[in-house]
Amino acid sequence: MIAGFNSGDGCKRGQEVTVEKPFQLKLIIRRVSTTASLRWISGAWQVFKRVPLLFIAMFCLTAIISFLLQQHQLTTLIWVFVGPFLTAGFYKTIVGVQQERKVAIDWLFQPLTEPSCRLILMTIGAVKFVMFTPLIAFFERLQTTMSAAVEAQSGMETVVLLQLLALVALFTLVLMLFAYAVAIAYFLKEHRFLVVLQTSFIACWRNVGALLLYGLFSMALLLLTLPTFGLGIIVVAPLLQIAFFLSFNDVFALQVNASEDGVLEV
């Protein structure tokens, strides 16, 4: 997958940020409307219903691989490096569907065979794991403290509440750094790790309203799966993943070029 530069594409002044790249390519980060999240979810449904069984199969296969590999510390490391490739493969399948190409389950694994993106995707997986692990450990410890306070029917100490707020802020920061990292590295061919994180953060920061509304819709859709004893998640989860990729297209002013093999144009 490659990203091309289209000098005809433009955004209103004051509504875009550009991150310089070599070879006359810029990453254009747009500010979209808050209600754009509705368009992402609506567009995701249009993509999903073209090959629903394939997207469900990809989600289930990814979930099974994740579950099996995370049963042991050694195999967890394998998942840390493999996860970003499967995400890229899912995104690539979305583009293939948009281009009305014949897609198959093996598309999920195609990025693993592409050496050009191997190092950056492995780096993203490793650093993300390193940054999230202490936050998760701290959350578990904080959860134990809060559970003990509830059982003792005593009020929460101020320091505990402050720690909880700090933890939420740190989680949000890390999520913003990595939200679009895989898509930026794979589709825009940006292999400078710090630039990838910077670009992802800026994109999230400038579109925090739309992403927050997307998050609320996501929680609402996930709650709707409760009457199905969670089985509905096999539809909702891939649908939300497609919607998030469409947000990447929107925020970075990308469009699918159906005349070429797997091309996204800026």
Phi and psi restraints in degrees (value plus and minus 20) as a CYANA .aco file:
   2 ILE   PHI    -151.9  -111.9
   2 ILE   PSI     140.4   180.4
   3 ALA   PHI    -134.7   -94.7
   3 ALA   PSI     110.3   150.3
   4 GLY   PHI    -124.7   -84.7
   4 GLY   PSI     140.2   180.2
   5 PHE   PHI    -122.8   -82.8
   5 PHE   PSI     104.0   144.0
   6 ASN   PHI    -134.1   -94.1
   6 ASN   PSI      86.2   126.2
   7 SER   PHI     -87.8   -47.8
   7 SER   PSI     -34.2     5.8
   8 GLY   PHI     -99.5   -59.5
   8 GLY   PSI     -37.7     2.3
   9 ASP   PHI     -99.0   -59.0
   9 ASP   PSI     112.2   152.2
  10 GLY   PHI    -166.8  -126.8
  10 GLY   PSI     140.5   180.5
  11 CYS   PHI    -146.3  -106.3
  11 CYS   PSI     141.1   181.1
  12 LYS   PHI     -83.8   -43.8
  12 LYS   PSI     121.5   161.5
  13 ARG   PHI     -79.7   -39.7
  13 ARG   PSI     115.8   155.8
  14 GLY   PHI      70.1   110.1
  14 GLY   PSI     -22.9    17.1
  15 GLN   PHI    -140.6  -100.6
  15 GLN   PSI      -2.3    37.7
  16 GLU   PHI    -164.1  -124.1
  16 GLU   PSI     133.5   173.5
  17 VAL   PHI    -147.3  -107.3
  17 VAL   PSI     117.5   157.5
  18 THR   PHI    -137.9   -97.9
  18 THR   PSI     121.1   161.1
  19 VAL   PHI    -133.6   -93.6
  19 VAL   PSI     100.5   140.5
  20 GLU   PHI     -84.7   -44.7
  20 GLU   PSI     118.8   158.8
  21 LYS   PHI    -148.6  -108.6
  21 LYS   PSI     136.1   176.1
  22 PRO   PHI     -90.6   -50.6
  22 PRO   PSI     151.4   191.4
  23 PHE   PHI      41.7    81.7
  23 PHE   PSI      15.5    55.5
  24 GLN   PHI      40.0    80.0
  24 GLN   PSI      12.9    52.9
  25 LEU   PHI    -137.8   -97.8
  25 LEU   PSI     112.8   152.8
  26 LYS   PHI    -139.4   -99.4
  26 LYS   PSI     125.2   165.2
  27 LEU   PHI    -111.8   -71.8
  27 LEU   PSI      91.5   131.5
  28 ILE   PHI    -113.8   -73.8
  28 ILE   PSI     100.0   140.0
  29 ILE   PHI    -129.7   -89.7
  29 ILE   PSI      91.4   131.4
  30 ARG   PHI    -110.9   -70.9
  30 ARG   PSI     137.1   177.1
  31 ARG   PHI    -121.0   -81.0
  31 ARG   PSI      95.0   135.0
  32 VAL   PHI    -117.6   -77.6
  32 VAL   PSI     146.0   186.0
  33 SER   PHI     -91.3   -51.3
  33 SER   PSI     135.5   175.5
  34 THR   PHI     -79.5   -39.5
  34 THR   PSI     -56.2   -16.2
  35 THR   PHI     -98.9   -58.9
  35 THR   PSI     -16.8    23.2
  36 ALA   PHI     -80.5   -40.5
  36 ALA   PSI     -46.1    -6.1
  37 SER   PHI     -80.2   -40.2
  37 SER   PSI     -51.8   -11.8
  38 LEU   PHI     -83.6   -43.6
  38 LEU   PSI     -59.4   -19.4
  39 ARG   PHI     -87.2   -47.2
  39 ARG   PSI     -57.5   -17.5
  40 TRP   PHI     -83.0   -43.0
  40 TRP   PSI     -66.3   -26.3
  41 ILE   PHI     -89.0   -49.0
  41 ILE   PSI     -59.7   -19.7
  42 SER   PHI     -83.5   -43.5
  42 SER   PSI     -64.4   -24.4
  43 GLY   PHI     -85.8   -45.8
  43 GLY   PSI     -54.9   -14.9
  44 ALA   PHI     -83.2   -43.2
  44 ALA   PSI     -58.9   -18.9
  45 TRP   PHI     -84.2   -44.2
  45 TRP   PSI     -59.0   -19.0
  46 GLN   PHI     -83.5   -43.5
  46 GLN   PSI     -58.0   -18.0
  47 VAL   PHI     -92.5   -52.5
  47 VAL   PSI     -65.4   -25.4
  48 PHE   PHI     -80.2   -40.2
  48 PHE   PSI     -63.8   -23.8
  49 LYS   PHI     -91.8   -51.8
  49 LYS   PSI     -29.3    10.7
  50 ARG   PHI     -91.6   -51.6
  50 ARG   PSI     -62.4   -22.4
  51 VAL   PHI    -158.9  -118.9
  51 VAL   PSI      42.5    82.5
  52 PRO   PHI     -79.5   -39.5
  52 PRO   PSI     -61.2   -21.2
  53 LEU   PHI     -85.1   -45.1
  53 LEU   PSI     -54.6   -14.6
  54 LEU   PHI     -87.1   -47.1
  54 LEU   PSI     -65.6   -25.6
  55 PHE   PHI     -85.3   -45.3
  55 PHE   PSI     -58.4   -18.4
  56 ILE   PHI     -84.6   -44.6
  56 ILE   PSI     -62.6   -22.6
  57 ALA   PHI     -82.7   -42.7
  57 ALA   PSI     -61.1   -21.1
  58 MET   PHI     -84.0   -44.0
  58 MET   PSI     -62.7   -22.7
  59 PHE   PHI     -83.6   -43.6
  59 PHE   PSI     -66.3   -26.3
  60 CYS   PHI     -84.3   -44.3
  60 CYS   PSI     -62.1   -22.1
  61 LEU   PHI     -83.7   -43.7
  61 LEU   PSI     -62.5   -22.5
  62 THR   PHI     -82.5   -42.5
  62 THR   PSI     -62.5   -22.5
  63 ALA   PHI     -84.0   -44.0
  63 ALA   PSI     -60.7   -20.7
  64 ILE   PHI     -86.4   -46.4
  64 ILE   PSI     -64.6   -24.6
  65 ILE   PHI     -81.9   -41.9
  65 ILE   PSI     -63.5   -23.5
  66 SER   PHI     -81.0   -41.0
  66 SER   PSI     -65.9   -25.9
  67 PHE   PHI     -82.3   -42.3
  67 PHE   PSI     -66.3   -26.3
  68 LEU   PHI     -86.7   -46.7
  68 LEU   PSI     -61.7   -21.7
  69 LEU   PHI     -93.1   -53.1
  69 LEU   PSI     -45.0    -5.0
  70 GLN   PHI    -110.4   -70.4
  70 GLN   PSI      -6.2    33.8
  71 GLN   PHI    -102.3   -62.3
  71 GLN   PSI     -33.8     6.2
  72 HIS   PHI    -161.5  -121.5
  72 HIS   PSI     128.0   168.0
  73 GLN   PHI     -80.8   -40.8
  73 GLN   PSI     -59.1   -19.1
  74 LEU   PHI     -86.8   -46.8
  74 LEU   PSI     -66.2   -26.2
  75 THR   PHI     -93.1   -53.1
  75 THR   PSI     -41.7    -1.7
  76 THR   PHI     -80.6   -40.6
  76 THR   PSI     -57.4   -17.4
  77 LEU   PHI     -82.9   -42.9
  77 LEU   PSI     -54.6   -14.6
  78 ILE   PHI     -83.7   -43.7
  78 ILE   PSI     -63.3   -23.3
  79 TRP   PHI     -83.1   -43.1
  79 TRP   PSI     -56.9   -16.9
  80 VAL   PHI     -75.5   -35.5
  80 VAL   PSI     -61.1   -21.1
  81 PHE   PHI    -105.4   -65.4
  81 PHE   PSI     -50.9   -10.9
  82 VAL   PHI    -100.3   -60.3
  82 VAL   PSI     -53.9   -13.9
  83 GLY   PHI     -68.6   -28.6
  83 GLY   PSI     -71.3   -31.3
  84 PRO   PHI     -80.5   -40.5
  84 PRO   PSI     -52.3   -12.3
  85 PHE   PHI     -87.8   -47.8
  85 PHE   PSI     -59.1   -19.1
  86 LEU   PHI     -89.3   -49.3
  86 LEU   PSI     -55.3   -15.3
  87 THR   PHI     -83.0   -43.0
  87 THR   PSI     -64.7   -24.7
  88 ALA   PHI     -82.1   -42.1
  88 ALA   PSI     -58.5   -18.5
  89 GLY   PHI     -85.3   -45.3
  89 GLY   PSI     -58.9   -18.9
  90 PHE   PHI     -84.4   -44.4
  90 PHE   PSI     -64.6   -24.6
  91 TYR   PHI     -82.5   -42.5
  91 TYR   PSI     -60.0   -20.0
  92 LYS   PHI     -82.7   -42.7
  92 LYS   PSI     -57.0   -17.0
  93 THR   PHI     -84.0   -44.0
  93 THR   PSI     -58.3   -18.3
  94 ILE   PHI     -79.4   -39.4
  94 ILE   PSI     -65.4   -25.4
  95 VAL   PHI     -82.8   -42.8
  95 VAL   PSI     -61.1   -21.1
  96 GLY   PHI     -80.5   -40.5
  96 GLY   PSI     -60.5   -20.5
  97 VAL   PHI     -86.5   -46.5
  97 VAL   PSI     -61.8   -21.8
  98 GLN   PHI     -81.1   -41.1
  98 GLN   PSI     -52.3   -12.3
  99 GLN   PHI    -107.2   -67.2
  99 GLN   PSI     -17.9    22.1
 100 GLU   PHI      39.6    79.6
 100 GLU   PSI      17.4    57.4
 101 ARG   PHI    -110.6   -70.6
 101 ARG   PSI     144.2   184.2
 102 LYS   PHI    -102.8   -62.8
 102 LYS   PSI      87.9   127.9
 103 VAL   PHI    -123.7   -83.7
 103 VAL   PSI     136.9   176.9
 104 ALA   PHI    -165.5  -125.5
 104 ALA   PSI     151.1   191.1
 105 ILE   PHI     -80.9   -40.9
 105 ILE   PSI     -48.6    -8.6
 106 ASP   PHI     -90.2   -50.2
 106 ASP   PSI     -32.9     7.1
 107 TRP   PHI     -82.1   -42.1
 107 TRP   PSI     -46.2    -6.2
 108 LEU   PHI     -80.5   -40.5
 108 LEU   PSI     -49.8    -9.8
 109 PHE   PHI    -124.5   -84.5
 109 PHE   PSI     -22.5    17.5
 110 GLN   PHI     -78.9   -38.9
 110 GLN   PSI     -59.1   -19.1
 111 PRO   PHI     -79.3   -39.3
 111 PRO   PSI     -44.5    -4.5
 112 LEU   PHI     -84.2   -44.2
 112 LEU   PSI     -43.0    -3.0
 113 THR   PHI    -115.5   -75.5
 113 THR   PSI     -17.6    22.4
 114 GLU   PHI    -124.2   -84.2
 114 GLU   PSI      82.7   122.7
 115 PRO   PHI     -85.3   -45.3
 115 PRO   PSI     -44.3    -4.3
 116 SER   PHI     -83.2   -43.2
 116 SER   PSI     -50.9   -10.9
 117 CYS   PHI    -125.5   -85.5
 117 CYS   PSI     -17.4    22.6
 118 ARG   PHI     -82.8   -42.8
 118 ARG   PSI     -68.9   -28.9
 119 LEU   PHI     -85.3   -45.3
 119 LEU   PSI     -66.4   -26.4
 120 ILE   PHI     -88.0   -48.0
 120 ILE   PSI     -58.3   -18.3
 121 LEU   PHI     -89.7   -49.7
 121 LEU   PSI     -56.6   -16.6
 122 MET   PHI     -87.0   -47.0
 122 MET   PSI     -57.9   -17.9
 123 THR   PHI     -84.8   -44.8
 123 THR   PSI     -63.2   -23.2
 124 ILE   PHI     -79.2   -39.2
 124 ILE   PSI     -66.1   -26.1
 125 GLY   PHI     -82.3   -42.3
 125 GLY   PSI     -64.2   -24.2
 126 ALA   PHI     -87.4   -47.4
 126 ALA   PSI     -67.7   -27.7
 127 VAL   PHI     -88.3   -48.3
 127 VAL   PSI     -58.2   -18.2
 128 LYS   PHI     -80.3   -40.3
 128 LYS   PSI     -62.2   -22.2
 129 PHE   PHI     -83.5   -43.5
 129 PHE   PSI     -64.2   -24.2
 130 VAL   PHI     -83.5   -43.5
 130 VAL   PSI     -56.6   -16.6
 131 MET   PHI     -99.7   -59.7
 131 MET   PSI     -54.7   -14.7
 132 PHE   PHI    -100.4   -60.4
 132 PHE   PSI     -51.4   -11.4
 133 THR   PHI     -76.9   -36.9
 133 THR   PSI     -70.8   -30.8
 134 PRO   PHI     -85.8   -45.8
 134 PRO   PSI     -51.1   -11.1
 135 LEU   PHI     -87.2   -47.2
 135 LEU   PSI     -60.9   -20.9
 136 ILE   PHI     -86.8   -46.8
 136 ILE   PSI     -61.2   -21.2
 137 ALA   PHI     -82.8   -42.8
 137 ALA   PSI     -61.9   -21.9
 138 PHE   PHI     -85.9   -45.9
 138 PHE   PSI     -57.9   -17.9
 139 PHE   PHI     -83.7   -43.7
 139 PHE   PSI     -62.0   -22.0
 140 GLU   PHI     -83.2   -43.2
 140 GLU   PSI     -60.1   -20.1
 141 ARG   PHI     -87.7   -47.7
 141 ARG   PSI     -60.3   -20.3
 142 LEU   PHI     -87.3   -47.3
 142 LEU   PSI     -56.5   -16.5
 143 GLN   PHI     -84.0   -44.0
 143 GLN   PSI     -57.9   -17.9
 144 THR   PHI     -83.5   -43.5
 144 THR   PSI     -62.1   -22.1
 145 THR   PHI     -83.7   -43.7
 145 THR   PSI     -63.1   -23.1
 146 MET   PHI     -89.1   -49.1
 146 MET   PSI     -57.5   -17.5
 147 SER   PHI     -84.0   -44.0
 147 SER   PSI     -59.8   -19.8
 148 ALA   PHI     -84.8   -44.8
 148 ALA   PSI     -58.2   -18.2
 149 ALA   PHI     -87.3   -47.3
 149 ALA   PSI     -57.9   -17.9
 150 VAL   PHI     -87.0   -47.0
 150 VAL   PSI     -63.2   -23.2
 151 GLU   PHI     -84.2   -44.2
 151 GLU   PSI     -55.2   -15.2
 152 ALA   PHI    -102.5   -62.5
 152 ALA   PSI     -23.3    16.7
 153 GLN   PHI      35.2    75.2
 153 GLN   PSI      19.5    59.5
 154 SER   PHI    -131.8   -91.8
 154 SER   PSI     134.7   174.7
 155 GLY   PHI     -91.2   -51.2
 155 GLY   PSI     136.2   176.2
 156 MET   PHI     -91.0   -51.0
 156 MET   PSI     114.3   154.3
 157 GLU   PHI     -91.1   -51.1
 157 GLU   PSI     129.1   169.1
 158 THR   PHI     -78.3   -38.3
 158 THR   PSI     -58.9   -18.9
 159 VAL   PHI     -83.5   -43.5
 159 VAL   PSI     -54.3   -14.3
 160 VAL   PHI     -87.7   -47.7
 160 VAL   PSI     -62.9   -22.9
 161 LEU   PHI     -83.7   -43.7
 161 LEU   PSI     -59.7   -19.7
 162 LEU   PHI     -85.1   -45.1
 162 LEU   PSI     -60.1   -20.1
 163 GLN   PHI     -84.0   -44.0
 163 GLN   PSI     -58.4   -18.4
 164 LEU   PHI     -84.6   -44.6
 164 LEU   PSI     -63.0   -23.0
 165 LEU   PHI     -83.5   -43.5
 165 LEU   PSI     -61.3   -21.3
 166 ALA   PHI     -83.7   -43.7
 166 ALA   PSI     -59.1   -19.1
 167 LEU   PHI     -85.4   -45.4
 167 LEU   PSI     -63.3   -23.3
 168 VAL   PHI     -81.0   -41.0
 168 VAL   PSI     -61.8   -21.8
 169 ALA   PHI     -83.3   -43.3
 169 ALA   PSI     -62.3   -22.3
 170 LEU   PHI     -88.3   -48.3
 170 LEU   PSI     -61.5   -21.5
 171 PHE   PHI     -79.4   -39.4
 171 PHE   PSI     -65.0   -25.0
 172 THR   PHI     -81.9   -41.9
 172 THR   PSI     -63.0   -23.0
 173 LEU   PHI     -80.1   -40.1
 173 LEU   PSI     -68.1   -28.1
 174 VAL   PHI     -85.7   -45.7
 174 VAL   PSI     -59.8   -19.8
 175 LEU   PHI     -80.5   -40.5
 175 LEU   PSI     -61.2   -21.2
 176 MET   PHI     -86.0   -46.0
 176 MET   PSI     -56.9   -16.9
 177 LEU   PHI     -85.6   -45.6
 177 LEU   PSI     -53.4   -13.4
 178 PHE   PHI    -129.6   -89.6
 178 PHE   PSI     -23.1    16.9
 179 ALA   PHI     -73.3   -33.3
 179 ALA   PSI     -70.1   -30.1
 180 TYR   PHI    -126.5   -86.5
 180 TYR   PSI     -10.1    29.9
 181 ALA   PHI     -78.2   -38.2
 181 ALA   PSI     -68.5   -28.5
 182 VAL   PHI     -82.7   -42.7
 182 VAL   PSI     -65.3   -25.3
 183 ALA   PHI     -84.7   -44.7
 183 ALA   PSI     -60.1   -20.1
 184 ILE   PHI     -84.0   -44.0
 184 ILE   PSI     -65.6   -25.6
 185 ALA   PHI     -87.0   -47.0
 185 ALA   PSI     -60.8   -20.8
 186 TYR   PHI    -102.5   -62.5
 186 TYR   PSI     -65.9   -25.9
 187 PHE   PHI    -109.7   -69.7
 187 PHE   PSI     -56.5   -16.5
 188 LEU   PHI    -113.0   -73.0
 188 LEU   PSI     -21.1    18.9
 189 LYS   PHI      36.3    76.3
 189 LYS   PSI      13.7    53.7
 190 GLU   PHI    -110.2   -70.2
 190 GLU   PSI      91.6   131.6
 191 HIS   PHI    -128.2   -88.2
 191 HIS   PSI     -11.6    28.4
 192 ARG   PHI    -109.5   -69.5
 192 ARG   PSI      91.4   131.4
 193 PHE   PHI     -76.8   -36.8
 193 PHE   PSI     -67.6   -27.6
 194 LEU   PHI     -84.8   -44.8
 194 LEU   PSI     -54.5   -14.5
 195 VAL   PHI     -87.5   -47.5
 195 VAL   PSI     -58.0   -18.0
 196 VAL   PHI     -79.6   -39.6
 196 VAL   PSI     -68.2   -28.2
 197 LEU   PHI     -85.0   -45.0
 197 LEU   PSI     -63.1   -23.1
 198 GLN   PHI     -80.3   -40.3
 198 GLN   PSI     -65.0   -25.0
 199 THR   PHI     -85.4   -45.4
 199 THR   PSI     -63.0   -23.0
 200 SER   PHI     -81.0   -41.0
 200 SER   PSI     -64.4   -24.4
 201 PHE   PHI     -83.3   -43.3
 201 PHE   PSI     -65.2   -25.2
 202 ILE   PHI     -82.5   -42.5
 202 ILE   PSI     -62.1   -22.1
 203 ALA   PHI     -80.9   -40.9
 203 ALA   PSI     -62.7   -22.7
 204 CYS   PHI     -88.9   -48.9
 204 CYS   PSI     -62.3   -22.3
 205 TRP   PHI     -82.8   -42.8
 205 TRP   PSI     -62.5   -22.5
 206 ARG   PHI     -94.1   -54.1
 206 ARG   PSI     -36.5     3.5
 207 ASN   PHI    -146.4  -106.4
 207 ASN   PSI      14.1    54.1
 208 VAL   PHI     -82.2   -42.2
 208 VAL   PSI     -53.8   -13.8
 209 GLY   PHI     -84.4   -44.4
 209 GLY   PSI     -68.6   -28.6
 210 ALA   PHI     -85.0   -45.0
 210 ALA   PSI     -60.3   -20.3
 211 LEU   PHI     -90.4   -50.4
 211 LEU   PSI     -54.8   -14.8
 212 LEU   PHI     -85.5   -45.5
 212 LEU   PSI     -62.4   -22.4
 213 LEU   PHI     -85.9   -45.9
 213 LEU   PSI     -57.9   -17.9
 214 TYR   PHI     -80.5   -40.5
 214 TYR   PSI     -60.7   -20.7
 215 GLY   PHI     -84.1   -44.1
 215 GLY   PSI     -59.7   -19.7
 216 LEU   PHI     -86.1   -46.1
 216 LEU   PSI     -62.4   -22.4
 217 PHE   PHI     -83.3   -43.3
 217 PHE   PSI     -58.7   -18.7
 218 SER   PHI     -81.5   -41.5
 218 SER   PSI     -65.4   -25.4
 219 MET   PHI     -83.6   -43.6
 219 MET   PSI     -58.6   -18.6
 220 ALA   PHI     -83.8   -43.8
 220 ALA   PSI     -63.2   -23.2
 221 LEU   PHI     -86.6   -46.6
 221 LEU   PSI     -58.1   -18.1
 222 LEU   PHI     -86.6   -46.6
 222 LEU   PSI     -56.8   -16.8
 223 LEU   PHI     -84.7   -44.7
 223 LEU   PSI     -50.6   -10.6
 224 LEU   PHI     -87.3   -47.3
 224 LEU   PSI     -36.4     3.6
 225 THR   PHI    -101.8   -61.8
 225 THR   PSI     -31.1     8.9
 226 LEU   PHI     -80.1   -40.1
 226 LEU   PSI     -62.9   -22.9
 227 PRO   PHI     -81.5   -41.5
 227 PRO   PSI     -40.5    -0.5
 228 THR   PHI    -114.3   -74.3
 228 THR   PSI      -6.6    33.4
 229 PHE   PHI      38.2    78.2
 229 PHE   PSI      13.4    53.4
 230 GLY   PHI      66.7   106.7
 230 GLY   PSI     -27.2    12.8
 231 LEU   PHI     -85.5   -45.5
 231 LEU   PSI     -49.3    -9.3
 232 GLY   PHI     -84.0   -44.0
 232 GLY   PSI     -32.6     7.4
 233 ILE   PHI     -86.4   -46.4
 233 ILE   PSI     -43.8    -3.8
 234 ILE   PHI     -88.8   -48.8
 234 ILE   PSI     -36.1     3.9
 235 VAL   PHI    -119.4   -79.4
 235 VAL   PSI     -64.8   -24.8
 236 VAL   PHI     -87.1   -47.1
 236 VAL   PSI     -63.7   -23.7
 237 ALA   PHI     -81.1   -41.1
 237 ALA   PSI     -71.5   -31.5
 238 PRO   PHI     -84.1   -44.1
 238 PRO   PSI     -53.1   -13.1
 239 LEU   PHI     -81.5   -41.5
 239 LEU   PSI     -64.0   -24.0
 240 LEU   PHI     -88.0   -48.0
 240 LEU   PSI     -54.8   -14.8
 241 GLN   PHI     -86.9   -46.9
 241 GLN   PSI     -59.4   -19.4
 242 ILE   PHI     -83.7   -43.7
 242 ILE   PSI     -64.5   -24.5
 243 ALA   PHI     -79.8   -39.8
 243 ALA   PSI     -59.6   -19.6
 244 PHE   PHI     -87.6   -47.6
 244 PHE   PSI     -56.8   -16.8
 245 PHE   PHI     -85.4   -45.4
 245 PHE   PSI     -57.2   -17.2
 246 LEU   PHI     -84.7   -44.7
 246 LEU   PSI     -50.0   -10.0
 247 SER   PHI     -86.7   -46.7
 247 SER   PSI     -55.7   -15.7
 248 PHE   PHI     -81.8   -41.8
 248 PHE   PSI     -65.7   -25.7
 249 ASN   PHI     -77.4   -37.4
 249 ASN   PSI     -62.9   -22.9
 250 ASP   PHI     -90.7   -50.7
 250 ASP   PSI     -68.8   -28.8
 251 VAL   PHI     -85.8   -45.8
 251 VAL   PSI     -55.7   -15.7
 252 PHE   PHI    -118.2   -78.2
 252 PHE   PSI      -5.1    34.9
 253 ALA   PHI      35.9    75.9
 253 ALA   PSI      22.0    62.0
 254 LEU   PHI    -116.6   -76.6
 254 LEU   PSI     132.7   172.7
 255 GLN   PHI    -161.7  -121.7
 255 GLN   PSI     129.3   169.3
 256 VAL   PHI     -97.1   -57.1
 256 VAL   PSI     112.2   152.2
 257 ASN   PHI    -118.8   -78.8
 257 ASN   PSI      81.6   121.6
 258 ALA   PHI     -93.7   -53.7
 258 ALA   PSI     -32.1     7.9
 259 SER   PHI    -104.9   -64.9
 259 SER   PSI     -30.9     9.1
 260 GLU   PHI    -145.6  -105.6
 260 GLU   PSI     143.0   183.0
 261 ASP   PHI     -96.7   -56.7
 261 ASP   PSI      84.0   124.0
 262 GLY   PHI      43.1    83.1
 262 GLY   PSI      27.5    67.5
 263 VAL   PHI    -130.8   -90.8
 263 VAL   PSI     114.0   154.0
 264 LEU   PHI    -133.5   -93.5
 264 LEU   PSI     109.3   149.3
 265 GLU   PHI    -124.8   -84.8
 265 GLU   PSI     119.3   159.3
